[in-house]
């Protein structure tokens, strides 16, 4: 099934009985019952034979669902799920979920049992990727406090303009405009956010498949999406789209049509997560944070030039910090400062306040500029955004002056 990469991944990584139930319950496929006495490879081969016989269009529909599940099955995807799981599930469901060892099965469980939360987690996963990549994200400054026009005449004119720019007919473009509230990063107060989603069809492609022992062809049409948000409180106009060249045009079209005001062309700086300072012990100031009980670095990792990697982990309750623990594990001369970090994890313990129970929020920083903050529910995202800025672990790209860091051990 070389035309269904993600479906193949699920088939390979899910237990055969779980994959079988998913195909039967979700897509009403007729598949042979798994025979537990036979090797898993043989069971999967029988199910793959069934999948290979269905039409390309039907298999593509299954592939699109599989892709969404696989997105929450990798490292960043599991970071997203970890950010949601404690607050979403009741106690019985949390225990059931915690007992699942397979990350693909965890993502599938969420898709099957908590579809609304699955969508929220998937959106967070995609936002996490988009907003940290110049290949997908651009931010522009527009005047603040403008009214977003969403009457039928304005939306129709906007729809037609976008279709012309994309070179599509009107009926090949879908436009959605809605308003929601989200907490402000600094104050926590609810602020309005408008989102304009634009979906349009790609040109059709011809896929080959076998039917009744004959190679036949089928035309397949796929849609791609772009998302534009406007926050009246600060005038930020953000564009999430893989079309690099077309992002500014899209922003200007939204500003001209729906805001009826031009944008300045000034771009919003991207955030840069600067966590190399964690190579040495340091102080995390929580003096004015009544909800925060403690903060500790619990994981640090790096990759050497030869491709070898090292990840050191401790428990949040460990009597030593990670720097002392690393010396005891590796050697008395070991120092993280001699290496370039590629992974770090902070454990932030929160107190019980009002109806909010005591719990732990984990912040994971990885790679050049990846952080799991965007994957968290809004309340935690606001808190983590503020704390990372306070601890000088995040800056806007282009900042020239670095604030001194308190390197006293936490």
ZAMARGU-4260 file (C-alpha; in steps of 0.2 Angstrom, whole numbers, plus 5000, padded with zeros to 4 digits):
<rodrens>
0) 5000/5000/5000 | 5013/5013/4995 | 4999/5025/4992 | 4994/5024/5010 | 5009/5028/5021
5) 5000/5032/5037 | 4988/5017/5036 | 5003/5006/5034 | 5011/5013/5050 | 4995/5010/5060
10) 4994/4992/5053 | 5012/4989/5058 | 5012/4997/5075 | 4994/4993/5082 | 4991/4976/5089
15) 4981/4966/5076 | 4965/4965/5086 | 4965/4984/5089 | 4968/4987/5071 | 4955/4975/5066
20) 4942/4983/5077 | 4946/5000/5071 | 4944/4995/5053 | 4927/4986/5056 | 4920/4999/5068
25) 4925/5015/5060 | 4924/5010/5041 | 4913/4995/5041 | 4926/4985/5032 | 4924/4966/5031
30) 4940/4959/5037 | 4946/4941/5043 | 4945/4939/5062 | 4962/4940/5070 | 4969/4923/5075
35) 4979/4925/5091 | 4988/4909/5089 | 4996/4914/5072 | 5011/4926/5071 | 5007/4945/5071
40) 5016/4947/5054 | 5004/4934/5046 | 4988/4942/5054 | 4993/4959/5047 | 4997/4952/5030
45) 4979/4945/5029 | 4972/4962/5033 | 4983/4971/5021 | 4977/4960/5007 | 4959/4966/5011
50) 4965/4984/5011 | 4973/4982/4995 | 4957/4977/4986 | 4947/4992/4991 | 4946/5007/4979
55) 4959/5021/4979 | 4946/5034/4984 | 4940/5024/4999 | 4958/5019/5004 | 4962/5038/5003
60) 4948/5042/5015 | 4955/5030/5027 | 4972/5036/5025 | 4967/5054/5029 | 4960/5048/5046
65) 4976/5038/5049 | 4987/5053/5045 | 4978/5062/5059 | 4981/5048/5071 | 4999/5046/5066
70) 5002/5065/5069 | 4998/5062/5088 | 5009/5047/5088 | 5026/5055/5087 | 5036/5063/5100
75) 5028/5081/5099 | 5011/5072/5097 | 5014/5063/5113 | 5019/5079/5121 | 5002/5086/5116
80) 4993/5071/5123 | 5003/5072/5139 | 4998/5091/5141 | 4979/5086/5140 | 4977/5069/5148
85) 4977/5074/5166 | 4963/5087/5164 | 4952/5079/5151 | 4949/5061/5157 | 4939/5055/5173
90) 4949/5044/5185 | 4943/5028/5177 | 4947/5033/5159 | 4964/5040/5165 | 4968/5023/5172
95) 4963/5015/5156 | 4973/5027/5146 | 4988/5026/5157 | 4989/5007/5154 | 4991/5009/5135
100) 5010/5006/5132 | 5009/5009/5113 | 5009/5028/5107 | 4999/5024/5091 | 4986/5015/5102
105) 4986/5030/5114 | 4982/5042/5099 | 4969/5030/5092 | 4961/5028/5110 | 4959/5047/5110
110) 4952/5047/5093 | 4939/5034/5097 | 4934/5038/5115 | 4936/5057/5116 | 4934/5064/5098
115) 4932/5082/5103 | 4948/5082/5113 | 4956/5073/5099 | 4952/5087/5088 | 4958/5100/5101
120) 4974/5090/5103 | 4977/5089/5084 | 4974/5107/5082 | 4987/5111/5096 | 4999/5099/5088
125) 4998/5107/5071 | 4999/5125/5079 | 5015/5119/5088 | 5023/5115/5072 | 5017/5129/5061
130) 5020/5144/5074 | 5038/5138/5076 | 5043/5136/5058 | 5046/5150/5045 | 5041/5138/5032
135) 5023/5139/5038 | 5021/5154/5048 | 5021/5173/5045 | 5014/5187/5057 | 5010/5204/5052
140) 5005/5220/5061 | 4987/5227/5057 | 4978/5242/5066 | 4971/5236/5083 | 4953/5235/5088
145) 4946/5234/5070 | 4929/5226/5067 | 4929/5210/5057 | 4916/5211/5044 | 4906/5195/5042
150) 4890/5200/5033 | 4885/5190/5018 | 4890/5203/5005 | 4908/5205/5012 | 4910/5186/5014
155) 4905/5183/4996 | 4916/5197/4989 | 4931/5190/5000 | 4927/5172/4994 | 4928/5177/4976
160) 4944/5187/4978 | 4952/5172/4986 | 4946/5161/4973 | 4954/5172/4959 | 4970/5173/4968
165) 4971/5154/4970 | 4966/5152/4952 | 4951/5141/4957 | 4933/5142/4953 | 4922/5149/4968
170) 4914/5132/4971 | 4932/5124/4974 | 4935/5136/4988 | 4928/5135/5006 | 4929/5150/5018
175) 4925/5149/5037 | 4925/5164/5048 | 4922/5163/5067 | 4926/5171/5083 | 4932/5164/5100
180) 4940/5169/5116 | 4957/5165/5123 | 4967/5170/5138 | 4979/5184/5136 | 4997/5178/5138
185) 5002/5191/5151 | 4986/5195/5161 | 4975/5179/5158 | 4960/5189/5154 | 4949/5183/5139
190) 4953/5192/5123 | 4944/5190/5106 | 4952/5181/5092 | 4945/5179/5075 | 4950/5165/5063
195) 4948/5164/5045 | 4950/5147/5037 | 4952/5145/5018 | 4951/5128/5010 | 4954/5125/4992
200) 4956/5110/4980 | 4973/5105/4973 | 4973/5100/4954 | 4967/5082/4953 | 4980/5068/4952
205) 4979/5051/4944 | 4981/5036/4956 | 4984/5018/4950 | 4976/5003/4959 | 4972/4985/4955
210) 4954/4980/4953 | 4949/4962/4947 | 4967/4959/4943 | 4967/4974/4931 | 4977/4990/4933
215) 4965/5004/4933 | 4966/5023/4936 | 4956/5034/4947 | 4956/5053/4949 | 4959/5059/4966
220) 4956/5077/4972 | 4964/5083/4989 | 4961/5100/4998 | 4974/5111/5007 | 4970/5123/5020
225) 4977/5140/5026 | 4972/5149/5042 | 4973/5168/5046 | 4969/5175/5064 | 4967/5193/5069
230) 4968/5198/5087 | 4960/5215/5089 | 4968/5219/5106 | 4985/5220/5098 | 4982/5220/5079
235) 4992/5204/5076 | 4987/5196/5060 | 4995/5178/5059 | 4995/5167/5043 | 4997/5148/5044
240) 5000/5142/5027 | 5013/5131/5018 | 5012/5143/5003 | 5027/5154/5008 | 5025/5166/4993
245) 5007/5168/4995 | 5006/5172/5014 | 5008/5191/5013 | 4995/5192/4999 | 4983/5182/5010
250) 4986/5193/5025 | 4983/5209/5014 | 4967/5202/5006 | 4960/5198/5024 | 4965/5216/5029
255) 4958/5224/5014 | 4942/5214/5013 | 4937/5209/5031 | 4945/5223/5041 | 4944/5236/5027
260) 4961/5243/5033 | 4978/5241/5025 | 4992/5232/5035 | 5009/5240/5038 | 5019/5226/5031
265) 5029/5225/5048 | 5031/5207/5053 | 5028/5200/5070 | 5045/5192/5076 | 5045/5173/5079
270) 5048/5167/5097 | 5065/5158/5099 | 5066/5146/5113 | 5084/5149/5120 | 5087/5134/5132
275) 5106/5132/5131 | 5107/5141/5148 | 5100/5125/5156 | 5117/5117/5154 | 5122/5125/5171
280) 5112/5125/5187 | 5102/5141/5189 | 5088/5149/5199 | 5070/5149/5193 | 5061/5164/5201
285) 5044/5159/5207 | 5043/5173/5221 | 5027/5181/5213 | 5019/5165/5207 | 5007/5160/5220
290) 5001/5145/5210 | 5019/5138/5207 | 5026/5126/5221 | 5043/5122/5213 | 5052/5120/5197
295) 5066/5107/5192 | 5075/5102/5177 | 5071/5084/5176 | 5078/5079/5159 | 5093/5085/5148
300) 5100/5078/5132 | 5112/5081/5118 | 5118/5073/5102 | 5136/5072/5098 | 5144/5075/5081
305) 5146/5056/5078 | 5127/5054/5080 | 5127/5047/5097 | 5115/5054/5109 | 5114/5055/5128
310) 5098/5059/5139 | 5099/5060/5157 | 5083/5059/5168 | 5079/5061/5186 | 5063/5061/5196
315) 5056/5078/5202 | 5057/5071/5220 | 5076/5067/5218 | 5086/5074/5232 | 5100/5079/5219
320) 5098/5091/5204 | 5101/5084/5187 | 5119/5091/5186 | 5124/5082/5202 | 5115/5066/5196
325) 5124/5067/5179 | 5141/5067/5187 | 5137/5052/5198 | 5131/5043/5182 | 5144/5047/5170
330) 5159/5054/5179 | 5165/5068/5191 | 5172/5078/5177 | 5156/5078/5166 | 5148/5095/5163
335) 5133/5098/5152 | 5141/5115/5148 | 5153/5106/5136 | 5139/5101/5125 | 5125/5109/5114
340) 5108/5104/5121 | 5095/5096/5110 | 5082/5092/5123 | 5076/5098/5140 | 5062/5095/5151
345) 5056/5106/5166 | 5044/5100/5179 | 5033/5114/5186 | 5023/5108/5201 | 5007/5118/5204
350) 4998/5120/5221 | 4980/5116/5225 | 4971/5133/5223 | 4952/5133/5224 | 4944/5120/5212
355) 4961/5117/5204 | 4970/5102/5211 | 4989/5101/5214 | 4997/5094/5198 | 5013/5095/5187
360) 5015/5104/5171 | 5029/5098/5160 | 5038/5110/5148 | 5048/5101/5134 | 5060/5110/5123
365) 5068/5101/5109 | 5078/5104/5093 | 5082/5121/5086 | 5066/5130/5091 | 5052/5117/5097
370) 5043/5119/5113 | 5027/5110/5118 | 5019/5126/5126 | 5008/5128/5111 | 5001/5111/5113
375) 4994/5114/5130 | 4976/5120/5135 | 4975/5139/5136 | 4976/5141/5154 | 4993/5131/5155
380) 4999/5139/5139 | 4997/5157/5147 | 5006/5152/5163 | 5021/5143/5154 | 5023/5158/5141
385) 5024/5170/5156 | 5036/5159/5166 | 5048/5155/5151 | 5049/5174/5147 | 5052/5178/5166
390) 5066/5165/5166 | 5074/5171/5150 | 5071/5155/5141 | 5061/5163/5126 | 5065/5178/5116
395) 5059/5186/5100 | 5071/5183/5085 | 5080/5199/5082 | 5083/5204/5100 | 5100/5210/5102
400) 5102/5212/5121 | 5102/5197/5132 | 5096/5199/5150 | 5109/5192/5163 | 5103/5175/5169
405) 5104/5170/5188 | 5114/5154/5188 | 5111/5151/5207 | 5106/5133/5209 | 5087/5130/5210
</rodrens>
